Amino acid sequence: MTGNELRELRKEHGVTQEQLADFLRYYSAGKPNRSMISRLEQGYANINPRLEIAIKGFFHNETKGRSEERRVGKECRSRW
């Protein structure tokens, strides 16, 4: 995955750099470190295979959407 591909994925899914940094646990002074995501997108930091898997997993979960989570939650509550 290249930085440009990451940027496009982020834009396509409407995800901010801060949200992605939070998911990847990139923090600075207790806040999500957006600059690290920017470095990845601009090619100043490499996206290694392990990081690529984590990023793809994040966007795969975003694609499922919250409606799926809501449906599962409703099913669980109905069993109580």
Accessible surface in RSA format (square Angstrom, percent):
REM  Atomic radii and reference values for relative SASA: ProtOr
REM  Chains: A
REM  Algorithm: Lee & Richards
REM  Probe-radius: 1.40
REM  Slices: 20
REM RES _ NUM      All-atoms   Total-Side   Main-Chain    Non-polar    All polar
REM                ABS   REL    ABS   REL    ABS   REL    ABS   REL    ABS   REL
RES MET A   1    47.76  24.7   5.33   3.5  42.43 101.0   9.12   7.8  38.65  51.2
RES THR A   2    78.14  55.6  72.34  73.3   5.80  13.8  74.70 100.3   3.44   5.2
RES GLY A   3    10.69  13.2   0.00   N/A  10.69  13.2   1.48   4.1   9.20  20.6
RES ASN A   4    95.61  65.9  93.59  90.4   2.02   4.9  23.07  55.5  72.53  70.1
RES GLU A   5    91.61  52.6  86.53  65.5   5.07  12.1  38.73  74.9  52.87  43.2
RES LEU A   6     0.00   0.0   0.00   0.0   0.00   0.0   0.00   0.0   0.00   0.0
RES ARG A   7    61.33  25.8  61.33  31.3   0.00   0.0  16.15  22.1  45.19  27.4
RES GLU A   8   104.10  59.8 102.84  77.8   1.27   3.0  42.61  82.4  61.49  50.2
RES LEU A   9    41.75  23.3  40.68  29.1   1.07   2.7  41.21  28.9   0.54   1.4
RES ARG A  10    30.03  12.6  29.97  15.3   0.06   0.1   0.00   0.0  30.03  18.2
RES LYS A  11   130.45  63.6 105.51  64.7  24.94  59.4  69.14  62.2  61.31  65.3
RES GLU A  12   137.62  79.0  97.46  73.7  40.16  95.6  45.97  88.9  91.65  74.8
RES HIS A  13    54.59  29.8  27.13  18.9  27.46  70.2  19.31  19.9  35.28  41.0
RES GLY A  14    62.84  77.5   0.00   N/A  62.84  77.5  36.81 101.0  26.02  58.3
RES VAL A  15     8.38   5.5   4.02   3.6   4.36  10.5   4.60   4.0   3.78  10.3
RES THR A  16    72.07  51.3  69.06  70.0   3.01   7.2  70.06  94.1   2.01   3.0
RES GLN A  17    41.64  23.3  39.04  28.5   2.61   6.2   7.43  15.8  34.21  25.9
RES GLU A  18    83.35  47.9  83.35  63.1   0.00   0.0  15.54  30.1  67.81  55.4
RES GLN A  19    94.37  52.8  86.92  63.5   7.45  17.7  32.67  69.5  61.70  46.8
RES LEU A  20     0.00   0.0   0.00   0.0   0.00   0.0   0.00   0.0   0.00   0.0
RES ALA A  21     0.00   0.0   0.00   0.0   0.00   0.0   0.00   0.0   0.00   0.0
RES ASP A  22    59.32  41.6  59.32  59.0   0.00   0.0   5.64  13.3  53.68  53.5
RES PHE A  23    81.91  41.0  67.77  42.0  14.15  36.8  72.23  43.8   9.69  27.7
RES LEU A  24    25.81  14.4   6.34   4.5  19.47  48.9  10.04   7.1  15.77  42.4
RES ARG A  25   171.13  71.9 152.96  78.0  18.17  43.3  55.24  75.5 115.89  70.2
RES TYR A  26    59.51  27.8  56.60  32.2   2.91   7.6  44.30  33.3  15.21  18.7
RES TYR A  27    99.23  46.3  68.38  38.9  30.85  80.3  53.76  40.4  45.47  56.1
RES SER A  28    62.02  52.4  50.43  67.3  11.59  26.7  21.59  46.0  40.43  56.6
RES ALA A  29   106.12  97.6  56.61  87.4  49.51 112.6  76.79 108.1  29.34  77.7
RES GLY A  30    70.24  86.6   0.00   N/A  70.24  86.6  36.05  98.9  34.19  76.6
RES LYS A  31   146.38  71.4 145.87  89.5   0.52   1.2  88.92  80.0  57.46  61.2
RES PRO A  32    31.55  23.0  20.73  18.9  10.82  39.3  20.73  17.1  10.82  67.2
RES ASN A  33    40.62  28.0  36.89  35.6   3.73   9.0   3.78   9.1  36.85  35.6
RES ARG A  34   140.38  58.9 137.38  70.0   3.00   7.1  17.14  23.4 123.24  74.7
RES SER A  35    66.03  55.8  58.78  78.4   7.25  16.7  47.56 101.3  18.47  25.9
RES MET A  36    48.19  25.0  47.81  31.6   0.38   0.9  30.33  25.8  17.86  23.7
RES ILE A  37     0.00   0.0   0.00   0.0   0.00   0.0   0.00   0.0   0.00   0.0
RES SER A  38    27.93  23.6  27.66  36.9   0.28   0.6  11.89  25.3  16.05  22.5
RES ARG A  39   113.24  47.5 112.67  57.4   0.57   1.4  33.22  45.4  80.02  48.5
RES LEU A  40     1.53   0.8   0.47   0.3   1.06   2.7   0.47   0.3   1.06   2.8
RES GLU A  41     9.00   5.2   5.22   3.9   3.78   9.0   0.46   0.9   8.54   7.0
RES GLN A  42   107.98  60.4  78.16  57.1  29.82  71.0  24.99  53.2  82.98  62.9
RES GLY A  43    53.99  66.6   0.00   N/A  53.99  66.6  27.28  74.8  26.71  59.8
RES TYR A  44   155.76  72.7 128.71  73.2  27.04  70.4  84.96  63.8  70.79  87.3
RES ALA A  45    18.50  17.0   8.49  13.1  10.01  22.8  15.11  21.3   3.38   9.0
RES ASN A  46   135.99  93.8 115.78 111.9  20.21  48.7  29.64  71.3 106.35 102.8
RES ILE A  47    24.98  14.2   2.93   2.2  22.06  53.2   2.93   2.1  22.06  59.9
RES ASN A  48    78.67  54.3  74.43  71.9   4.24  10.2  28.46  68.5  50.21  48.5
RES PRO A  49   105.18  76.7 102.59  93.5   2.59   9.4 104.37  86.2   0.82   5.1
RES ARG A  50   201.60  84.6 194.89  99.3   6.71  16.0  69.67  95.2 131.93  80.0
RES LEU A  51    22.15  12.3  18.18  13.0   3.97  10.0  21.67  15.2   0.47   1.3
RES GLU A  52    36.16  20.8  36.16  27.4   0.00   0.0   5.73  11.1  30.43  24.8
RES ILE A  53   127.86  72.8 123.55  92.0   4.31  10.4 124.95  90.0   2.91   7.9
RES ALA A  54    37.64  34.6  27.70  42.7   9.94  22.6  37.43  52.7   0.21   0.6
RES ILE A  55     0.00   0.0   0.00   0.0   0.00   0.0   0.00   0.0   0.00   0.0
RES LYS A  56   107.81  52.6 103.13  63.3   4.68  11.1  62.42  56.2  45.40  48.4
RES GLY A  57    30.65  37.8   0.00   N/A  30.65  37.8  29.57  81.2   1.08   2.4
RES PHE A  58    19.99  10.0  19.69  12.2   0.30   0.8  19.97  12.1   0.02   0.1
RES PHE A  59     6.17   3.1   5.85   3.6   0.32   0.8   6.17   3.7   0.00   0.0
RES HIS A  60   111.44  60.9 106.59  74.1   4.86  12.4  75.10  77.4  36.34  42.3
RES ASN A  61    85.99  59.3  79.49  76.8   6.50  15.7  24.18  58.2  61.81  59.7
RES GLU A  62    72.81  41.8  55.02  41.6  17.79  42.4   5.78  11.2  67.03  54.7
RES THR A  63    94.14  67.0  68.93  69.9  25.21  60.1  67.50  90.7  26.64  40.3
RES LYS A  64   122.43  59.7 100.25  61.5  22.18  52.8  56.63  51.0  65.80  70.1
RES GLY A  65    25.15  31.0   0.00   N/A  25.15  31.0  24.77  68.0   0.38   0.9
RES ARG A  66   189.91  79.7 183.80  93.7   6.11  14.5  67.82  92.7 122.09  74.0
RES SER A  67    86.27  72.9  74.18  99.0  12.09  27.9  51.94 110.6  34.33  48.1
RES GLU A  68    64.25  36.9  61.33  46.4   2.93   7.0  22.64  43.8  41.61  34.0
RES GLU A  69   115.54  66.3 103.41  78.2  12.13  28.9  47.29  91.5  68.24  55.7
RES ARG A  70   155.14  65.1 146.76  74.8   8.38  20.0  57.28  78.3  97.86  59.3
RES ARG A  71   112.26  47.1 108.20  55.2   4.06   9.7  67.78  92.6  44.48  27.0
RES VAL A  72    64.06  42.2  64.06  58.0   0.00   0.0  64.06  55.7   0.00   0.0
RES GLY A  73    22.20  27.4   0.00   N/A  22.20  27.4  21.75  59.7   0.45   1.0
RES LYS A  74   103.92  50.7  99.07  60.8   4.85  11.6  60.05  54.0  43.88  46.7
RES GLU A  75    67.31  38.6  64.37  48.7   2.93   7.0  30.64  59.3  36.66  29.9
RES CYS A  76    53.08  40.2  50.90  56.8   2.18   5.1  17.12  43.4  35.96  38.8
RES ARG A  77   131.15  55.1 119.65  61.0  11.50  27.4  50.87  69.5  80.28  48.7
RES SER A  78    95.29  80.5  53.19  71.0  42.10  97.0  51.36 109.4  43.93  61.5
RES ARG A  79   182.78  76.7 145.60  74.2  37.19  88.5  64.78  88.5 118.01  71.5
RES TRP A  80   231.09  92.7 167.02  80.8  64.07 150.4 162.78  86.8  68.31 110.8
END  Absolute sums over single chains surface
CHAIN  1 A     6063.8       5009.0       1054.8       2966.2       3097.6
END  Absolute sums over all chains
TOTAL          6063.8       5009.0       1054.8       2966.2       3097.6
